[in-house]
Every structure is written in C-alpha cells, then in structure tokens.
C-alpha cells in the first residue's frame, strides 16, 4: 500500500515538473529575445535601446542559463510568488484569488446539477436499453458533444434574453444571473457523463451475478438498485471526479460569452494584452488542479478497492 | 453511420466546390447590410452586407482544411511517438510515457489559447500558427492509444515468433504492429476531426483564430454575437454549420468504431 502511494506521488511530482517547465518555456517559444518581448509589451511597442535591453536582462536574470532561470522561477512559485501582472502591477496570485470565487460558484453549481442529471439519465437509459428513454439519452449526449458550448450559450441568450426577456445575458451576483451560464454548462456536462453512466451500468448488468440474481427471480428494481448500482458507483464517482479537472475547459468559453467575472475570462483578457505572468500562472495552475484531483482520486480509490494497489 | 457519411460528404462538397455554389464571400455592400434570409441571400447578409450563405460555404473550406491538416499531423506524429515508446519499452518508454502523461495533464484549450496568443505576437495570426498550436496538444491522444495497443500486441506469440526467426524491428512494426493499430487510429481520427473543428472555431470565436475578412465559422459567430437583436441569423447559420459538421464526424466515427470492432474503453 505504502509503496503504491509513494509510486503514485513520485509520478505526480514528475508530471508537475514537466508541466511547470512547459509553462515556464512559454515565454521562450517566442522567437528571439524574451527581454525584448517584455520591453515591447510594457513600453507599448517602443523598441528598446541596447543599453535598456541589457539592464532589463540583468534585472530579470535573463542573462543566466535557461535551467538556472527555470530553477529561480520554480522556487519562487513554490513560495506562492507568480510575479506581478504586467497589466495591473499587482501580484498574479492576488488577481487570480480575487476572481476565484465567481468561477468556483459557477463550476460547483453546474457540476452538481450535471452530475445528478447524468446519474439518473444514465441509469434509466441502461435499464431501458433501446427504448425511448435510451434514445433520448443518446441523442442528448451526441448533441452535447457536437454543439460547441459557446454557440449553445449564444442561442440561450438569443432565446431567453433577447427574445423572451426572461433572464439577463450578463451580470453576476443575483440568482437570475446564474441560470443561463449554468444551463449552458450542464448541457455540455451531461453529454459525456450520462454516456459513461449508461455504459458502466450496461457492462455490469451483463455480469454473471446479475444473471444469477435474475434467475433467482428478484425484481428488476432490486437488481438494479442493490446489485448493479453498488458496483457501478466506484467507476462512476471516479469518472465524475476526474472530470472536475476539466473545469477550466468548459469555463473558458462560457465565462467569455456571459462576461462572467471569473478566472478564465481574466486569462483570455491576459492573452490579449500579452500579460505573460498571468498566462503562465493560469496554464500551470489549471494543470496542477487536474493533476492533484487525479492523484487524490487514485489514492482514495486504492484505499477503497485493494485490487487497484496490485494491478498497476 | 450513413447519415454521418452523408453530412461529411455535403460539407466536403461545399468546401471543395465553393466557387460554383456560392458568391464572392468578400464583397462588401453597405446598402444591403443585415438583410434577413431571402431567395436573394439564403442566409441573409452580415454587418458589412456580405452574403452570409457564401461566407458559411467558404467557411467549410477553411475549417476542413485546418481540421484535416491538424488531424493528419497529430495522427502521424502521435502514432509514431506512441509506437516507438510502446515497442522499444525500457528507458525509452519511461521517458516517452512521462511526456505523454505531461501532455495529458494540461487542459488542451488553455495551452492552445496561450500558444496562439504568444506566437501571433511575432508572426501575426496565420493558419500555420493555428495548425501548430492545436496539433501541439492534439497528438497526445494518438500517442496514448498507440502506445497502449503496441504494449499489448508485442506480448502476443506471433510477434515473439517473428523475432525468433530473426525479423527486424522495422519488419515487425510494418507487418505485425501497424496492421493491428490501424483500426483504433482511424476511429480516433474520425472522432478527432470533430473536436478539432470545435477547437478551431473556439479560437475564431475568441478573436484569436483565423482573422477577418477570411470566412471562418467561429469568426462569423464572433461578429454575429453583437447583432443578436437585429440579425440573429449571423450567429445561427455558422453555429449550425459547426454543430452539423461535428455531428457528422461523430456519427460516422461511432459507426466506424462498431464496424471495426474497436473496444469502447480504448476510445471514448
């Protein structure tokens, strides 16, 4: 057990190092001199003199070897220092924490609702394979992965804000502000999740112990709820929780369309204004969120189910 | 599956023969701006009086060209990467496997947006930058699947037998490994085209992708969002075009998966 935990943690640390190096090197993908880039962005396009460039390099430590720069950058980040935003001059971590709440609210609400709906829909579809409810479930999930969420969001705004005047298309804080963004998110969320619940349930319903339970003459409801569901629960919960890691993906387009004052919209704004420290921090933090959720899920899975420890 | 193939056929036809189907998508006509759909303009006109039907038809060419380029590049690179990693194993697999893990841990769209934003600063936004930025994250799903398949295939006895009679690595790869992984890769590629089209249009919608006046579905949607009250068709038609095209690739891909009998767990 301890060995498995140690192995898994070492693996996560290696991935974290790789991801951090990738985020760090974003600044160096820019062809030419990063110091010149930093100067150009901050001066609004006025080219630097050679002397100014030299000073800036010394100031930022850009004249040192790449790996040493990476080490310095990483050791600062481990202390929670992501540098200052070039736009506002305030620490990046402050700017992000200011906007974290709005994003988290939107996410938790959408995630909970989509998890509940997917769960019920997936089980109903599996129990009624090839009947009406199953077709509805499959159609929803096919549409959900095919309709881009920004287009779905715009249609919601067009129908419910512009035409029917029911809900506002932007704004934050009041209950009515949450309805359209959450709906948009839930729609794309249930498409993949309900499909997974359905597939998992179908697989378990084909197992021998289910056939044995059927042969015993147990009612369908008891078989599904007592025998199948209990075994399906672990893979379903695992899948749901790893999808937490993808929270940033769904949020980017939805926050932009609904002008939501969250972290993802701030990221897009920073990309447009070439605010490199914020862009680096966002790439790194969104990956860290994904990696840590996966690690926690894996470890708790190993605690619950001993088979996992030996398999991998 | 046939429905999917039909949709793909229509979109490919529109993209290839745009000149014969549509009018000039660049022609500005300020006296006819924001016209609603009519026989003269099937999809109406946009904020510059350009014929929206023509822009959507030419948009198919843009999206397909980009999506197919990105899919082919990621497929070749990712498959090679995964095959080398899985086949040679040992230290090579340790290193390559970790690289795959790293790329799987970064949310794709976040890195796509960051890359396009940074690269366009020096090169301006070009199709090449969009292809590179999306392929940069997209290859990894091919690498993961091919690596997994190769790892399991090379344990089979026929590979051992080939080795025993002195077959070279290249021969084994060509004769035994590739024929066995081609099915999953084709299914993945078909389903992948849909995701890539969504990624391209997302960048376009954010204003980071293909720049106007070049017709691209995401870019048209982006300008349409400002005219929801007066001209919702500017947003609706390119949106439907994306949704229907992606739907076509998804239906076709899922059909292929069943026909080629690729296990669901491998590709979901």
Interface residues (C-beta under 8 A of the other chain):
Chain A: X11 X14 X15 X18 X19 X22 X26 X27 X29 X30 X31 X32 X37 X142 X143 X145 X146 X147 X148 X150 X151 X154 X155 X157 X158 X162 X195 X196 X199 X245 X246 X248 X249 X252 X253 X256 X257 X267 X268 X271 X272 X274 X276 X279 X282 X283 X286 X287 X290 X291 X294
Chain B: X98 X99 X101 X102 X105 X106 X107 X108 X109 X110 X111 X113 X114 X115 X117 X118 X119 X121 X122 X194 X198 X201 X202 X205 X206 X207 X208 X221 X224 X225 X228 X229 X232 X235 X236 X239 X242 X243 X244 X246 X247 X250 X251 X264 X268
